[in-house]
Amino acid sequence: MWRFEKVLLLITFVVLGIFGKAALAADPIERAIVACEYELTHFCSTVTPGEGRLMMCLGAHEDKISLGCAIAVYDAAVAIDALAGLIAAIGTACEQEIVDHCATPASDTEIVVEVGQGQVVACLAAHEAKLGNACKAIITELLGD
C-alpha cells in the first residue's frame, strides 16, 4: 500500500503544486483522472481537494480501486518521473542561465524565478544564443530542434 500512496501523492504534488492546470492537459495525467473518476466520485467526493487529500483517499480505498484506475495512475507516475528527471537535468545544466536570464529581483538580496506552464524553458529558449553548451544541449534536446 505504501508504494501506491507514494505514487498518488507524487501525482498530486506535481499536478497541483508545480504544474497547475497546464499539467491536467498532459495525456497520462488526464487519463488517470478520467480512469479514476468513479473512484474519486464514489469514495472521495467528500474530501476537500488539495495537498494530496484526494490521492490519499484513493490510497485509503486501494482495495476498491479498479484495475484501469491503478494502471492509469501508474502510467501517470512513470510520465511524471521522466518529467521530474528532465526538470532536474535542466536545473543542473542551466542553473546559472536561469539566474542570469530568467530571474527577477525581488529585493536587494533575493531573486524570483517564475515557474510553471513552461516559462523557464521558454525563457531559456529565448536566450539560446547566450546559453552555455550544457544548457543549450538540453534545451535543444527538449525542444526537438
NUTIMAR-933074 format. One record per residue: x, y, z of N, C-alpha, C in turn; residue in three letters; residue number from 1. Coordinates in Angstrom, 1 decimal, always signed. Each point is the difference from the previous one (the first is absolute). Example, Ala and Ser with C-alpha at 12.3 -4.5 7.8 and 13.67 -1.06 7.14 Angstrom:
2
REC      n_X      n_Y      n_Z     ca_X     ca_Y     ca_Z      c_X      c_Y      c_Z   kolmar   kolkol
REC    +13.2     -5.7     +7.8     -0.9     +1.2     +0.0     +0.9     +1.2     +0.0      ALA        1
REC     -0.4     +1.1     -0.7     +0.9     +1.1     +0.0     -0.8     +1.1     +0.8      SER        2
//
This chain:
145
REC      n_X      n_Y      n_Z     ca_X     ca_Y     ca_Z      c_X      c_Y      c_Z   kolmar   kolkol
REC     +0.8     -1.2     +0.0     -0.8     +1.2     +0.0     +0.9     +1.3     +0.0      MET        1
REC     +1.1     +0.0     +0.7     +0.8     +1.1     +0.1     +0.5     +0.5     -1.4      TRP        2
REC     +0.3     -0.9     -0.9     +0.4     +0.4     -1.4     -1.1     +0.7     -0.7      ARG        3
REC     -1.2     -0.5     +0.1     -1.2     +0.6     -0.6     -0.2     +1.4     +0.5      PHE        4
REC     +0.1     +0.2     +1.3     -0.2     +1.3     +0.6     +1.1     +0.9     -0.5      GLU        5
REC     +1.2     -0.4     -0.1     +1.1     +0.8     -0.4     -0.2     +0.5     -1.4      LYS        6
REC     -0.4     -0.9     -0.9     -0.3     +0.3     -1.4     -1.2     +1.1     -0.1      VAL        7
REC     -1.0     -0.3     +0.8     -1.1     +0.9     +0.0     +0.4     +1.4     +0.5      LEU        8
REC     +0.7     +0.0     +1.1     +0.5     +1.3     +0.6     +0.9     +0.7     -1.0      LEU        9
REC     +0.8     -0.7     -0.7     +0.9     +0.6     -1.0     -0.8     +0.7     -1.1      LEU       10
REC     -1.0     -0.7     -0.5     -0.8     +0.5     -1.0     -0.7     +1.3     +0.4      ILE       11
REC     -0.6     -0.1     +1.2     -0.7     +1.2     +0.5     +1.0     +1.2     +0.2      THR       12
REC     +1.2     -0.3     +0.6     +0.9     +1.1     +0.2     +0.4     +0.6     -1.4      PHE       13
REC     +0.3     -0.8     -0.9     +0.5     +0.5     -1.3     -1.2     +0.8     -0.7      VAL       14
REC     -1.1     -0.7     -0.1     -1.1     +0.6     -0.7     -0.5     +1.3     +0.6      VAL       15
REC     -0.2     +0.0     +1.3     -0.6     +1.2     +0.7     +1.0     +1.0     +0.5      LEU       16
REC     +1.2     -0.5     +0.4     +1.0     +0.9     +0.6     +0.9     +0.6     -1.0      GLY       17
REC     +0.4     -0.7     -1.0     +1.0     +0.6     -0.9     -0.6     +0.4     -1.3      ILE       18
REC     -0.7     -0.8     -0.7     -0.4     +0.3     -1.3     -1.4     +0.6     -0.1      PHE       19
REC     -0.8     +0.0     +1.0     -1.3     +0.6     +0.0     -0.9     -0.6     -1.1      GLY       20
REC     -0.9     +0.8     -0.5     -1.0     -0.5     -1.0     +0.7     -0.5     -1.3      LYS       21
REC     +1.1     +0.6     -0.4     +0.7     -0.5     -1.2     +0.3     -1.5     +0.0      ALA       22
REC     +0.3     -0.5     +1.1     +0.3     -1.4     +0.1     -1.2     -0.9     -0.2      ALA       23
REC     -1.2     +0.5     +0.3     -1.2     -0.8     -0.2     -0.2     -0.4     -1.4      LEU       24
REC     +0.5     +0.8     -0.9     -0.1     -0.2     -1.4     +0.9     -1.1     -0.5      ALA       25
REC     +1.1     -0.3     +0.8     +0.9     -1.1     -0.4     -0.7     -1.3     -0.1      ALA       26
REC     +0.2     -0.7     -1.1     -0.7     -1.3     -0.2     +0.0     -1.0     +1.1      ASP       27
REC     +1.1     -0.4     +0.6     +0.0     -1.0     +1.0     -0.8     +0.4     +1.3      PRO       28
REC     +0.2     +1.3     +0.3     -0.7     +0.5     +1.2     -1.5     +0.1     -0.2      ILE       29
REC     -0.4     +0.5     -1.2     -1.4     +0.1     -0.3     -0.6     -1.4     -0.1      GLU       30
REC     +0.7     -0.9     -0.5     -0.5     -1.4     -0.1     -0.2     -0.5     +1.4      ARG       31
REC     +0.9     +0.3     +1.0     -0.2     -0.5     +1.3     -1.2     +0.6     +0.7      ALA       32
REC     -0.2     +1.3     -0.2     -1.2     +0.7     +0.5     -1.3     -0.6     -0.5      ILE       33
REC     +0.0     -0.3     -1.3     -1.2     -0.6     -0.6     -0.2     -1.4     +0.4      VAL       34
REC     +1.1     -0.8     +0.1     +0.0     -1.4     +0.4     -0.5     -0.1     +1.4      ALA       35
REC     +0.3     +0.9     +0.8     -0.3     +0.0     +1.5     -1.2     +0.8     +0.3      CYS       36
REC     -0.8     +0.4     -0.9     -1.1     +0.8     +0.2     -1.0     -0.7     +0.9      GLU       37
REC     -0.3     -1.2     -0.2     -0.9     -0.8     +0.8     +0.4     +0.0     +1.5      TYR       38
REC     +1.3     -0.3     +0.2     +0.6     -0.1     +1.3     +0.0     +1.3     +0.7      GLU       39
REC     +0.3     +1.1     -0.7     +0.0     +1.3     +0.6     -1.4     +0.5     +0.3      LEU       40
REC     -0.9     -0.4     -0.8     -1.4     +0.4     +0.3     -0.6     -0.8     +1.1      THR       41
REC     +0.2     -1.3     +0.0     -0.7     -0.9     +1.0     +0.7     -0.1     +1.3      HIS       42
REC     +1.3     +0.1     +0.0     +0.8     -0.2     +1.3     +0.5     +1.3     +0.6      PHE       43
REC     +0.2     +1.0     -0.9     +0.7     +1.2     +0.5     -0.8     +1.3     -0.3      CYS       44
REC     -1.3     -0.1     -0.2     -0.8     +1.2     -0.3     -0.1     +1.0     +1.1      SER       45
REC     +0.2     -0.4     +1.3     -0.1     +0.9     +1.1     +1.4     +0.6     +0.4      THR       46
REC     +1.0     -0.5     -0.7     +1.4     +0.5     +0.3     +0.2     +1.3     -0.7      VAL       47
REC     +0.6     +1.0     +0.8     +0.3     +1.3     -0.6     +1.3     -0.2     -0.8      THR       48
REC     +0.0     +0.4     -1.3     +1.1     -0.2     -0.8     +1.2     +0.9     +0.5      PRO       49
REC     +1.2     -0.5     -0.3     +1.2     +0.8     +0.3     +0.9     -0.7     +1.0      GLY       50
REC     +1.3     +0.3     -0.1     +1.0     -0.6     +0.9     +0.0     -1.5     +0.1      GLU       51
REC     -0.4     -0.6     -1.1     +0.1     -1.5     -0.1     -1.2     -0.7     +0.6      GLY       52
REC     -1.0     +0.7     +0.5     -1.1     -0.7     +0.7     -0.8     -1.0     -0.9      ARG       53
REC     -0.2     +0.4     -1.3     -0.8     -0.9     -0.8     +0.9     -1.3     -0.3      LEU       54
REC     +1.2     +0.2     -0.2     +0.9     -1.2     -0.3     +0.1     -0.8     +1.3      MET       55
REC     +0.1     +0.6     +1.1     +0.0     -0.8     +1.3     -1.3     -0.7     +0.2      MET       56
REC     -1.1     +0.6     -0.5     -1.3     -0.7     +0.1     +0.0     -1.2     -0.9      CYS       57
REC     +0.5     +0.1     -1.2     +0.1     -1.1     -0.9     +0.9     -1.1     +0.6      LEU       58
REC     +1.1     +0.4     +0.6     +0.9     -1.0     +0.7     -0.7     -0.7     +1.1      GLY       59
REC     -0.9     +0.7     +0.7     -0.7     -0.6     +1.1     -1.0     -1.0     -0.5      ALA       60
REC     -0.4     +0.2     -1.2     -1.0     -1.0     -0.6     +0.6     -0.8     -1.0      HIS       61
REC     +1.3     -0.3     +0.1     +0.8     -0.7     -1.1     -0.6     -1.4     -0.2      GLU       62
REC     -0.6     -0.6     +0.9     -0.6     -1.3     -0.2     -1.3     +0.0     -0.9      ASP       63
REC     -0.5     +1.3     -0.2     -1.2     +0.1     -0.8     +0.3     +0.7     -1.4      LYS       64
REC     +1.3     +0.4     -0.2     +0.4     +0.7     -1.2     -0.1     -1.0     -1.2      ILE       65
REC     -0.5     +0.5     -1.1     -0.1     -0.9     -1.2     +1.4     -0.2     -0.6      SER       66
REC     +0.1     -1.0     -0.7     +1.3     -0.3     -0.7     +0.3     +1.1     -1.0      LEU       67
REC     -1.0     +0.5     -0.7     +0.2     +1.1     -0.9     +0.6     +1.3     +0.7      GLY       68
REC     -0.6     +0.3     +1.1     +0.5     +1.2     +0.8     +1.4     -0.3     +0.5      CYS       69
REC     +0.3     -1.1     +0.5     +1.3     -0.3     +0.5     +1.1     +0.1     -1.1      ALA       70
REC     -0.4     -0.6     -1.2     +1.0     +0.1     -1.1     +0.2     +1.4     -0.5      ILE       71
REC     -1.1     +0.8     -0.1     +0.1     +1.3     -0.4     +0.8     +0.9     +1.0      ALA       72
REC     -0.1     -0.3     +1.3     +0.8     +0.7     +1.0     +1.4     -0.4     -0.2      VAL       73
REC     +0.3     -1.2     -0.2     +1.4     -0.5     -0.2     +0.6     +0.7     -1.2      TYR       74
REC     -0.7     +0.0     -1.2     +0.4     +0.6     -1.2     +0.3     +1.5     +0.2      ASP       75
REC     -0.8     +0.6     +0.7     +0.2     +1.5     +0.3     +1.2     +0.1     +0.9      ALA       76
REC     +0.2     -0.8     +0.9     +1.2     +0.0     +0.9     +1.3     -0.1     -0.8      ALA       77
REC     +0.0     -1.0     -0.9     +1.1     -0.2     -0.9     +0.3     +1.3     -0.8      VAL       78
REC     -1.0     +0.6     -0.6     +0.2     +1.2     -0.8     +0.5     +1.1     +0.9      ALA       79
REC     -0.5     +0.1     +1.2     +0.4     +1.1     +0.9     +1.4     -0.2     +0.5      ILE       80
REC     +0.4     -1.3     +0.2     +1.4     -0.3     +0.3     +0.9     +0.4     -1.1      ASP       81
REC     -0.3     -0.2     -1.2     +0.8     +0.4     -1.1     +0.1     +1.5     -0.1      ALA       82
REC     -1.1     +0.7     +0.2     -0.1     +1.4     +0.0     +0.9     +0.6     +1.1      LEU       83
REC     -0.1     -0.6     +1.2     +0.8     +0.5     +1.2     +1.4     -0.2     -0.3      ALA       84
REC     +0.4     -1.0     -0.7     +1.4     -0.2     -0.4     +0.5     +1.1     -0.9      GLY       85
REC     -0.9     +0.3     -1.0     +0.3     +1.1     -0.9     +0.1     +1.3     +0.7      LEU       86
REC     -0.9     +0.3     +0.9     +0.1     +1.2     +0.7     +1.3     +0.1     +0.8      ILE       87
REC     +0.4     -1.1     +0.7     +1.2     +0.0     +0.7     +1.2     +0.3     -0.9      ALA       88
REC     +0.0     -0.7     -1.2     +1.1     +0.2     -0.9     +0.1     +1.5     -0.5      ALA       89
REC     -1.2     +0.6     -0.3     +0.0     +1.4     -0.4     +0.6     +0.9     +1.2      ILE       90
REC     -0.5     -0.3     +1.2     +0.5     +0.8     +1.1     +1.5     -0.1     +0.2      GLY       91
REC     +0.5     -1.2     -0.2     +1.4     -0.2     +0.2     +0.8     +0.6     -1.1      THR       92
REC     -0.4     -0.2     -1.3     +0.8     +0.4     -1.1     -0.2     +1.5     -0.3      ALA       93
REC     -1.1     +0.6     +0.5     -0.3     +1.4     -0.3     -0.2     +0.9     +1.2      CYS       94
REC     +0.5     -0.4     +1.1     -0.2     +0.8     +1.2     +0.5     +1.4     -0.1      GLU       95
REC     +1.2     +0.2     -0.5     +0.5     +1.4     -0.1     -0.8     +0.8     -1.1      GLN       96
REC     -0.4     -0.7     -1.1     -0.7     +0.7     -1.0     -1.4     +0.4     +0.5      GLU       97
REC     -0.6     -0.9     +0.8     -1.3     +0.4     +0.5     +0.1     +1.2     +0.9      ILE       98
REC     +1.0     +0.1     +0.8     +0.2     +1.1     +0.9     +0.3     +1.3     -0.8      VAL       99
REC     +0.9     -0.2     -1.0     +0.4     +1.2     -0.8     -1.1     +0.5     -0.9      ASP      100
REC     -0.8     -0.9     -0.6     -1.0     +0.5     -1.0     -1.4     -0.1     +0.3      HIS      101
REC     -0.4     -0.8     +1.0     -1.4     -0.2     +0.3     -0.4     +0.4     +1.4      CYS      102
REC     +0.9     +0.6     +0.8     -0.4     +0.4     +1.3     -0.3     +1.5     +0.1      ALA      103
REC     -0.9     +0.3     +0.9     -0.4     +1.4     +0.2     +0.4     +0.4     +1.5      THR      104
REC     +0.7     +1.1     +0.2     +0.3     +0.4     +1.4     -1.2     +0.2     +0.8      PRO      105
REC     -0.1     -0.6     +1.2     -1.1     +0.2     +0.9     +0.4     +1.1     +1.0      ALA      106
REC     +1.3     +0.0     +0.3     +0.5     +1.0     +1.0     +1.5     +0.1     -0.3      SER      107
REC     +0.7     +0.7     +0.8     +1.5     +0.2     -0.2     +0.7     -1.4     +0.2      ASP      108
REC     -0.6     -0.9     +0.7     +0.7     -1.3     +0.3     -0.7     -1.2     -0.5      THR      109
REC     -1.2     +0.2     -0.6     -0.8     -1.2     -0.5     -0.4     +0.2     -1.5      GLU      110
REC     +0.0     -1.1     -0.7     -0.5     -0.1     -1.3     -1.2     -1.0     -0.1      ILE      111
REC     -0.9     +0.2     -0.9     -1.1     -0.9     -0.2     +0.0     -0.5     -1.5      VAL      112
REC     -0.1     -1.3     -0.1     -0.2     -0.6     -1.3     -1.4     -0.5     -0.1      VAL      113
REC     -0.8     +0.5     -0.9     -1.4     -0.4     -0.2     +0.1     -1.4     -0.8      GLU      114
REC     -0.7     -1.0     +0.6     +0.0     -1.3     -0.6     -1.4     -0.4     -0.3      VAL      115
REC     -0.1     -1.0     -0.8     -1.3     -0.6     -0.4     -0.4     +0.4     -1.4      GLY      116
REC     -0.7     -0.8     -0.6     -0.5     +0.2     -1.4     +1.1     +0.2     -1.0      GLN      117
REC     +1.2     -0.6     +0.3     +1.1     +0.1     -1.0     +0.7     +1.3     +0.0      GLY      118
REC     -0.2     +0.8     +1.0     +0.6     +1.4     +0.0     +1.5     -0.1     +0.0      GLN      119
REC     +0.6     -0.9     +0.8     +1.5     +0.0     +0.0     +0.6     -0.5     -1.3      VAL      120
REC     -0.6     -1.0     -0.5     +0.5     -0.6     -1.3     -0.2     +1.1     -1.1      VAL      121
REC     -1.1     +0.7     +0.0     -0.2     +1.0     -1.0     +1.0     +1.2     +0.1      ALA      122
REC     +0.3     +0.3     +1.3     +1.0     +1.1     +0.3     +1.3     -0.5     -0.6      CYS      123
REC     +0.4     -1.2     +0.4     +1.3     -0.5     -0.5     +0.1     -0.1     -1.5      LEU      124
REC     -1.1     -0.4     -0.6     +0.0     -0.1     -1.5     +0.1     +1.4     -0.6      ALA      125
REC     -0.6     +1.0     +0.6     +0.1     +1.4     -0.5     +1.4     +0.5     +0.1      ALA      126
REC     +0.8     -0.5     +0.9     +1.4     +0.4     +0.2     +1.0     -1.0     -0.4      HIS      127
REC     -0.4     -0.8     -1.0     +0.8     -1.2     -0.5     +1.4     +0.4     -0.3      GLU      128
REC     +0.2     +1.2     -0.7     +1.3     +0.4     -0.4     +1.0     +0.3     +1.2      ALA      129
REC     -0.6     +0.2     +1.2     +0.8     +0.3     +1.1     +0.2     -1.1     +1.0      LYS      130
REC     -0.5     -1.2     -0.4     +0.1     -1.2     +0.9     +1.3     -0.7     -0.1      LEU      131
REC     +0.4     -0.6     +1.1     +1.2     -0.8     +0.0     -0.3     -1.3     -0.8      GLY      132
REC     +1.1     -0.7     -0.4     -0.1     -1.2     -0.8     -0.9     -1.1     +0.6      ASN      133
REC     +0.1     -0.2     +1.3     -0.8     -1.1     +0.7     -1.4     +0.4     +0.0      ALA      134
REC     -0.3     +1.3     +0.3     -1.4     +0.4     +0.1     -0.6     +0.0     -1.4      CYS      135
REC     +0.7     +0.5     -1.0     -0.5     +0.1     -1.3     -0.3     -1.4     -0.5      LYS      136
REC     +0.8     -1.0     +0.3     -0.2     -1.4     -0.5     -1.3     -0.5     +0.6      ALA      137
REC     -0.2     +0.2     +1.3     -1.3     -0.6     +0.6     -1.2     +0.7     -0.5      ILE      138
REC     +0.1     +1.3     -0.2     -1.2     +0.8     -0.5     -0.2     -0.4     -1.5      ILE      139
REC     +1.0     -0.2     -0.8     -0.2     -0.4     -1.4     -0.6     -1.4     +0.0      THR      140
REC     +0.5     -0.9     +0.9     -0.6     -1.4     +0.0     -1.5     +0.1     +0.4      GLU      141
REC     -0.3     +0.8     +1.0     -1.3     +0.1     +0.5     -1.0     +0.6     -1.1      LEU      142
REC     +0.5     +1.0     -0.7     -0.9     +0.6     -1.0     +0.0     -0.7     -1.3      LEU      143
REC     +0.9     -1.0     -0.1     +0.1     -0.8     -1.2     +0.5     +0.7     -1.3      GLY      144
REC     +0.8     +1.0     +0.3     +0.7     +0.7     -1.2     +1.1     -0.8     -0.5      ASP      145
//
